[in-house]
Amino acid sequence: MHRTPLHWFYLLPALVLATLAKVPADEPTTAFPYTVTDETKDRELSAAMRRSFEHYPAPRLEDNELYSQFKYTPLKGFDYHGGDGTVSRRDATKVVRENGRYYVWYTHRSTPTPPKGPDKCTDTIPSTDWDLAEIWYATSDDGFTWTEQGVAVPRPTKPNPGWRSVATPGVLKFKDKFYLYYQAFSEPSMTRGDYCPISVSFADSVDGPWTPANTETVPTGKPGEWDQYAVQDPNPLVHNGKVYLYYKSAFNRPHALWVAQGLAIADNPLGPFIKHSLNPVMNSSHEVALFPFRKGVACLSIRDGQEHFTVQYAEDWINFEIASITELMPVAAGPYVPDAFTDSGDGRGITWGISHFKNATRNWSHQHSILTRFDCDLSLDVDDPEMKKSHIDYRPEHHYQFGLSNKQRERIERENRQLRSEDQKTP
């Protein structure tokens, strides 16, 4: 076997130095630099690297004020009847602070049975988790332990909007009065679809009593329009002295469901609301959470669509761009937004809120949702490096929970049989 003479190894350092000596020290290099400076963005860049400098709030993820991971903590103070599916809490509003404590409103269902589907529902048996629901509220001193205060908005009498169910509230404070917007169902959910307009109740005090407007405050669209059947998930904010109410709708049935977000604007919280001509203003997300940020508005685009699991930003409050991509986002998040209604023009961001886990026991026969707390760092006033990590280390057993279905295994086996058959035919 040929061996390299040992003396060559001693000569290698000298050869390397001799080679480097032939390269002038001041010869310019075209390679991307190891140390990135403000001038780096001025060089010729690939499309991906140019996005890092020009599209996102900061080139490095760790420096991006609109990027965060999310951490979760169980809440104390709520009784779910042992998880039997007869009590459900979900779809929390933004958390607001009044009278020295935190307030949150949410969909509350208390029924004799868990949901039974649209074919088996009755006047007392719900079709879905948000059917036969009311708007309840709770208060807290610390955001972890809550005291349930009871119903804020009950179902109105028939035929007023919401007589079947009032759900998925959004809270607004405007000129020292309070408003709760909500989905107003006049039929069991999912009998035809999830069809409903948005209605509103108002109060002089954060503790109520709440007076229902009994109107379709934000009505569904005209026949043929993208929101012709439903306007849902009201998210009201104050901007330029007006109420900016973002909402969800689903369209493109029966071919494929597309969920997007619209915007309706009003001078008065009771309307009339004018839908924006560029609707939908966001192309994704089954639910969103919005909060003022700097001059504009930021949005958690949480589930579904091309741009799910993103944080987005619109300086003009209309044209949203992706600011970061993250994971494990809170479902139906209701963040604590101290400046949600101040119209300051200098939004400071969020650090925590209330969201929910649907089908909490993973047993559809006992279907119900539970409220939880999430924490994050999407704030200009907080610097929490732990929230800026770029991945979550999932255990193998977590991945295996999402294994192939029987249908998928059968497809793969058919493909394997076909390949074996073709191999046997090959000489």
C-alpha positions as CSV (number, residue, x, y, z in Angstrom):
1,M,0.0,0.0,0.0
2,H,1.4,3.4,-1.0
3,R,2.1,5.7,2.0
4,T,2.8,9.4,1.9
5,P,6.3,10.1,3.2
6,L,6.1,11.6,6.7
7,H,8.2,14.6,5.8
8,W,5.5,15.9,3.5
9,F,3.3,16.5,6.5
10,Y,5.9,18.8,8.0
11,L,6.2,20.7,4.7
12,L,2.4,21.4,4.4
13,P,2.2,24.5,6.7
14,A,5.1,26.1,4.7
15,L,3.3,25.3,1.4
16,V,0.1,26.8,2.6
17,L,1.9,30.0,3.7
18,A,3.7,30.2,0.4
19,T,0.4,29.9,-1.5
20,L,-1.3,32.6,0.6
21,A,1.7,34.9,0.1
22,K,1.0,34.9,-3.6
23,V,-2.4,36.6,-3.0
24,P,-2.1,40.3,-2.4
25,A,-3.5,41.3,1.0
26,D,-5.5,44.2,-0.4
27,E,-7.1,42.2,-3.3
28,P,-10.9,42.7,-3.1
29,T,-13.2,39.7,-2.6
30,T,-16.7,39.2,-4.1
31,A,-17.8,36.7,-1.5
32,F,-20.6,37.7,1.0
33,P,-18.8,39.0,4.1
34,Y,-18.6,37.1,7.4
35,T,-19.4,40.3,9.4
36,V,-22.6,41.9,8.3
37,T,-22.7,45.7,8.5
38,D,-25.2,48.4,7.4
39,E,-23.4,48.6,4.1
40,T,-23.8,44.9,3.3
41,K,-27.4,45.5,2.0
42,D,-25.9,47.7,-0.7
43,R,-24.0,44.9,-2.5
44,E,-25.5,42.7,-5.1
45,L,-27.7,40.1,-3.3
46,S,-29.8,37.0,-4.1
47,A,-33.5,37.4,-3.8
48,A,-33.5,35.5,-0.5
49,M,-30.8,37.7,1.1
50,R,-32.4,40.9,-0.2
51,R,-35.7,39.9,1.5
52,S,-33.7,39.6,4.8
53,F,-32.7,43.2,4.5
54,E,-35.7,44.8,2.9
55,H,-38.8,42.7,3.6
56,Y,-38.5,41.8,7.3
57,P,-38.2,44.3,10.2
58,A,-34.6,43.1,10.9
59,P,-32.1,40.9,9.0
60,R,-31.7,38.5,11.9
61,L,-34.7,36.7,13.4
62,E,-33.4,37.4,16.9
63,D,-33.6,41.1,16.3
64,N,-37.1,41.1,14.8
65,E,-39.6,42.8,17.2
66,L,-42.4,41.1,15.3
67,Y,-41.1,37.5,15.9
68,S,-41.8,35.4,18.9
69,Q,-42.3,31.8,20.1
70,F,-45.2,31.2,22.4
71,K,-45.4,29.6,25.8
72,Y,-48.6,28.2,27.5
73,T,-49.8,28.1,31.1
74,P,-53.0,26.4,32.4
75,L,-55.6,28.8,33.9
76,K,-57.1,28.5,37.4
77,G,-60.7,29.2,38.3
78,F,-62.7,27.5,35.5
79,D,-64.8,24.3,36.0
80,Y,-65.3,22.1,33.0
81,H,-67.4,19.4,34.6
82,G,-64.6,16.8,34.5
83,G,-64.3,17.2,30.8
84,D,-67.6,15.6,30.0
85,G,-68.3,18.0,27.1
86,T,-71.3,19.8,28.7
87,V,-69.3,23.0,29.4
88,S,-67.1,24.8,27.0
89,R,-65.2,28.1,27.0
90,R,-63.5,29.4,23.9
91,D,-62.8,32.4,21.6
92,A,-61.7,35.0,24.1
93,T,-61.7,38.7,23.4
94,K,-58.7,41.0,23.9
95,V,-57.9,41.3,27.6
96,V,-58.5,44.8,28.9
97,R,-57.6,46.3,32.2
98,E,-60.2,48.3,34.1
99,N,-60.8,49.1,37.8
100,G,-57.4,47.7,38.7
101,R,-58.0,44.2,37.3
102,Y,-58.0,42.3,34.0
103,Y,-61.3,41.5,32.1
104,V,-61.9,39.0,29.4
105,W,-65.1,37.9,27.6
106,Y,-65.6,34.6,25.8
107,T,-68.0,32.1,24.3
108,H,-69.6,30.0,27.0
109,R,-71.7,26.9,26.3
110,S,-73.5,25.0,29.1
111,T,-75.8,22.3,27.7
112,P,-77.2,18.9,28.8
113,T,-75.0,17.1,26.3
114,P,-71.9,17.7,24.2
115,P,-72.4,18.8,20.6
116,K,-74.2,16.1,18.5
117,G,-73.9,17.6,15.0
118,P,-76.5,19.4,12.8
119,D,-78.6,16.3,12.3
120,K,-79.2,15.6,16.0
121,C,-79.3,19.0,17.5
122,T,-82.5,20.3,19.2
123,D,-83.5,23.4,21.1
124,T,-81.3,22.1,24.0
125,I,-78.8,19.9,22.2
126,P,-76.0,21.8,20.4
127,S,-74.9,21.1,16.9
128,T,-71.4,22.5,17.4
129,D,-69.1,23.6,20.2
130,W,-70.3,27.2,19.7
131,D,-74.0,26.5,19.3
132,L,-76.5,27.4,22.1
133,A,-73.9,29.7,23.6
134,E,-73.8,33.0,25.5
135,I,-71.1,35.6,26.1
136,W,-69.6,35.3,29.6
137,Y,-66.8,37.2,31.3
138,A,-64.2,36.7,34.0
139,T,-61.8,38.9,36.0
140,S,-58.3,38.4,37.3
141,D,-55.6,40.2,39.4
142,D,-52.7,38.4,37.8
143,G,-53.8,36.9,34.5
144,F,-53.4,33.3,35.7
145,T,-56.2,32.8,38.3
146,W,-59.6,34.0,37.1
147,T,-63.0,34.5,38.8
148,E,-65.9,33.9,36.5
149,Q,-68.5,36.7,36.8
150,G,-71.3,35.1,34.8
151,V,-73.2,36.0,31.7
152,A,-72.6,39.4,30.0
153,V,-74.7,38.9,26.8
154,P,-77.4,36.2,26.8
155,R,-79.1,35.0,23.7
156,P,-81.8,37.5,22.8
157,T,-85.4,36.6,22.2
158,K,-86.5,35.2,18.8
159,P,-86.4,36.5,16.1
160,N,-83.6,39.0,17.0
161,P,-80.1,38.2,15.6
162,G,-78.4,35.7,17.8
163,W,-81.5,34.0,19.3
164,R,-79.9,30.6,18.6
165,S,-76.4,31.5,19.7
166,V,-74.1,34.4,20.4
167,A,-70.4,33.6,20.1
168,T,-66.9,34.7,19.4
169,P,-66.9,38.1,20.9
170,G,-64.7,41.1,20.3
171,V,-64.5,44.0,22.8
172,L,-64.1,47.7,22.2
173,K,-63.8,50.7,24.4
174,F,-64.8,53.9,22.6
175,K,-65.3,57.3,24.2
176,D,-65.6,55.8,27.7
177,K,-68.3,53.3,26.6
178,F,-67.9,49.6,26.0
179,Y,-69.1,47.4,23.1
180,L,-69.2,43.7,22.6
181,Y,-69.4,42.5,19.0
182,Y,-70.3,38.8,18.4
183,Q,-71.5,36.3,15.8
184,A,-75.3,36.3,15.9
185,F,-76.7,32.9,14.9
186,S,-80.3,32.5,13.9
187,E,-80.0,28.8,13.0
188,P,-78.1,25.9,14.4
189,S,-74.5,26.1,13.2
190,M,-73.5,23.9,10.3
191,T,-77.1,23.0,9.3
192,R,-76.2,24.8,6.0
193,G,-72.9,26.2,6.9
194,D,-71.6,28.5,9.6
195,Y,-73.8,31.4,8.5
196,C,-74.3,34.5,10.6
197,P,-73.8,38.3,10.7
198,I,-72.1,40.3,13.5
199,S,-74.3,42.0,16.1
200,V,-73.3,44.2,19.1
201,S,-74.3,45.0,22.7
202,F,-73.2,48.1,24.6
203,A,-72.7,49.3,28.1
204,D,-71.7,52.4,30.2
205,S,-69.6,50.2,32.5
206,V,-67.2,47.3,31.8
207,D,-69.3,45.2,34.2
208,G,-72.5,45.9,32.3
209,P,-75.4,45.8,32.1
210,W,-75.2,45.2,28.3
211,T,-77.9,46.4,26.0
212,P,-78.3,44.5,22.7
213,A,-78.6,46.6,19.6
214,N,-80.6,43.7,18.0
215,T,-79.3,44.6,14.6
216,E,-77.1,43.1,12.0
217,T,-74.4,45.6,12.8
218,V,-72.0,44.2,10.2
219,P,-74.2,42.3,7.7
220,T,-73.2,39.6,5.4
221,G,-72.4,40.5,1.8
222,K,-74.6,40.7,-1.2
223,P,-75.3,37.4,-3.2
224,G,-72.1,36.5,-5.1
225,E,-69.8,38.5,-2.8
226,W,-67.0,36.7,-0.9
227,D,-68.7,37.2,2.5
228,Q,-72.3,36.6,1.3
229,Y,-73.0,33.9,4.0
230,A,-71.0,34.9,7.0
231,V,-69.0,37.7,8.8
232,Q,-67.3,36.3,11.9
233,D,-64.6,36.8,14.5
234,P,-64.9,40.5,15.0
235,N,-61.7,42.3,16.0
236,P,-62.3,46.0,16.7
237,L,-59.6,48.6,17.2
238,V,-59.5,52.4,17.1
239,H,-57.5,54.2,14.4
240,N,-57.8,57.8,13.2
241,G,-60.7,58.3,15.5
242,K,-62.7,55.6,13.8
243,V,-63.6,52.0,14.6
244,Y,-61.6,49.5,12.5
245,L,-63.3,46.2,12.7
246,Y,-61.6,43.2,11.1
247,Y,-63.6,40.1,10.4
248,K,-63.4,36.6,8.8
249,S,-65.3,35.0,6.1
250,A,-65.1,31.8,4.1
251,F,-65.7,31.5,0.4
252,N,-65.0,29.5,-2.8
253,R,-67.3,26.7,-1.9
254,P,-67.9,24.0,-3.0
255,H,-64.6,23.7,-4.8
256,A,-62.2,24.4,-1.9
257,L,-62.7,26.4,1.3
258,W,-60.7,29.7,1.4
259,V,-60.7,31.6,4.6
260,A,-59.6,35.3,4.6
261,Q,-60.0,38.5,6.6
262,G,-61.9,41.7,5.8
263,L,-62.1,45.2,7.2
264,A,-65.2,47.3,8.0
265,I,-64.9,51.0,9.2
266,A,-67.3,53.1,11.1
267,D,-67.4,56.5,12.8
268,N,-69.8,55.2,15.4
269,P,-69.4,51.8,17.1
270,L,-73.1,51.0,16.3
271,G,-72.5,51.6,12.6
272,P,-73.0,52.0,9.8
273,F,-69.9,50.0,8.9
274,I,-68.5,50.4,5.5
275,K,-66.6,47.4,4.1
276,H,-63.2,48.3,2.6
277,S,-63.0,48.2,-1.2
278,L,-59.9,46.0,-1.1
279,N,-61.5,43.3,1.0
280,P,-60.2,40.7,1.7
281,V,-57.3,42.6,3.2
282,M,-55.6,39.3,4.4
283,N,-55.5,36.1,2.4
284,S,-55.3,33.6,5.2
285,S,-56.1,32.5,8.8
286,H,-59.1,30.9,10.3
287,E,-58.7,33.4,13.1
288,V,-56.5,36.4,13.7
289,A,-55.4,38.6,16.6
290,L,-54.6,42.2,15.9
291,F,-52.9,45.0,17.9
292,P,-51.5,48.4,17.2
293,F,-47.8,48.4,16.5
294,R,-45.7,51.5,15.9
295,K,-47.8,53.5,13.3
296,G,-49.6,50.5,11.9
297,V,-51.3,47.3,13.0
298,A,-49.8,43.9,13.5
299,C,-51.7,40.6,13.1
300,L,-51.2,37.0,14.2
301,S,-52.3,34.9,11.2
302,I,-52.9,31.7,13.1
303,R,-54.4,28.8,11.2
304,D,-55.2,27.9,7.6
305,G,-54.2,29.5,4.3
306,Q,-51.0,30.2,2.4
307,E,-49.8,32.5,5.1
308,H,-50.7,30.7,8.3
309,F,-48.3,30.7,11.3
310,T,-47.1,34.2,10.4
311,V,-47.0,37.6,12.1
312,Q,-48.0,40.3,9.6
313,Y,-47.9,44.1,9.6
314,A,-49.7,46.9,7.8
315,E,-48.4,50.4,8.4
316,D,-51.5,51.8,6.5
317,W,-53.8,49.3,8.4
318,I,-54.9,47.8,5.1
319,N,-52.0,46.2,3.1
320,F,-50.5,43.5,5.2
321,E,-47.0,42.0,4.6
322,I,-45.4,39.0,6.4
323,A,-43.1,40.2,9.2
324,S,-42.1,36.8,10.5
325,I,-42.9,33.1,10.4
326,T,-43.3,31.2,13.7
327,E,-44.9,28.1,15.1
328,L,-47.2,26.8,17.9
329,M,-49.3,29.9,17.6
330,P,-52.2,30.4,20.1
331,V,-55.6,29.4,18.7
332,A,-58.2,32.1,18.7
333,A,-55.8,34.4,20.6
334,G,-57.2,37.3,22.7
335,P,-54.0,39.3,23.6
336,Y,-53.7,41.9,26.4
337,V,-53.4,45.1,24.4
338,P,-53.1,48.1,26.7
339,D,-53.2,50.6,23.8
340,A,-55.8,48.8,21.7
341,F,-58.2,51.8,21.9
342,T,-56.0,54.7,22.7
343,D,-55.4,55.7,19.0
344,S,-51.8,56.8,20.0
345,G,-50.1,56.2,16.7
346,D,-47.3,54.4,18.6
347,G,-48.5,50.9,19.3
348,R,-46.2,49.1,21.8
349,G,-47.1,45.4,21.1
350,I,-48.1,42.5,23.3
351,T,-46.6,40.0,25.7
352,W,-49.5,37.7,26.8
353,G,-53.2,36.9,26.3
354,I,-55.9,34.2,26.5
355,S,-56.5,31.6,23.8
356,H,-58.2,28.2,23.7
357,F,-57.5,24.5,23.0
358,K,-60.4,22.9,21.1
359,N,-61.5,19.4,21.8
360,A,-59.4,19.5,24.9
361,T,-59.7,15.8,25.8
362,R,-59.1,14.7,22.2
363,N,-62.4,12.8,22.5
364,W,-65.0,14.0,20.0
365,S,-67.9,12.5,22.0
366,H,-67.0,14.8,24.8
367,Q,-66.1,17.8,22.6
368,H,-65.4,21.0,24.4
369,S,-62.8,23.8,24.5
370,I,-60.8,25.2,27.4
371,L,-59.2,28.6,27.9
372,T,-55.4,28.9,28.4
373,R,-52.8,31.6,28.8
374,F,-50.1,32.3,26.2
375,D,-47.0,34.4,26.6
376,C,-44.8,35.9,23.9
377,D,-42.5,38.8,23.1
378,L,-44.0,40.9,20.4
379,S,-43.4,44.1,22.4
380,L,-41.1,47.1,21.8
381,D,-40.8,47.5,25.6
382,V,-39.7,43.9,26.5
383,D,-36.5,42.1,25.5
384,D,-36.9,38.3,26.2
385,P,-34.3,36.3,24.3
386,E,-36.0,33.0,25.4
387,M,-39.0,34.0,23.2
388,K,-36.8,34.6,20.2
389,K,-35.5,31.0,19.7
390,S,-36.0,29.8,16.1
391,H,-37.3,26.3,16.6
392,I,-39.1,24.0,19.0
393,D,-37.5,20.7,19.7
394,Y,-40.4,18.3,19.3
395,R,-40.0,14.8,20.7
396,P,-40.3,11.7,18.4
397,E,-43.6,10.7,20.0
398,H,-45.1,14.1,19.1
399,H,-44.3,13.5,15.4
400,Y,-45.7,9.9,15.5
401,Q,-49.0,11.3,16.7
402,F,-49.4,12.6,13.1
403,G,-48.7,9.3,11.3
404,L,-50.1,8.1,8.1
405,S,-53.9,7.3,7.9
406,N,-55.2,3.9,6.8
407,K,-56.1,5.4,3.5
408,Q,-52.6,6.7,3.0
409,R,-51.0,3.4,3.9
410,E,-53.3,1.6,1.4
411,R,-52.2,4.0,-1.3
412,I,-48.5,3.4,-0.6
413,E,-49.0,-0.3,-0.5
414,R,-50.8,-0.1,-4.0
415,E,-47.8,1.8,-5.3
416,N,-45.4,-0.7,-3.9
417,R,-47.3,-3.6,-5.5
418,Q,-47.3,-1.8,-8.8
419,L,-43.5,-1.3,-8.6
420,R,-43.0,-5.0,-7.7
421,S,-45.1,-6.1,-10.6
422,E,-43.2,-3.9,-13.0
423,D,-39.9,-5.2,-11.6
424,Q,-41.0,-8.8,-12.3
425,K,-41.7,-7.9,-15.9
426,T,-38.3,-6.4,-16.4
427,P,-35.9,-8.9,-18.0
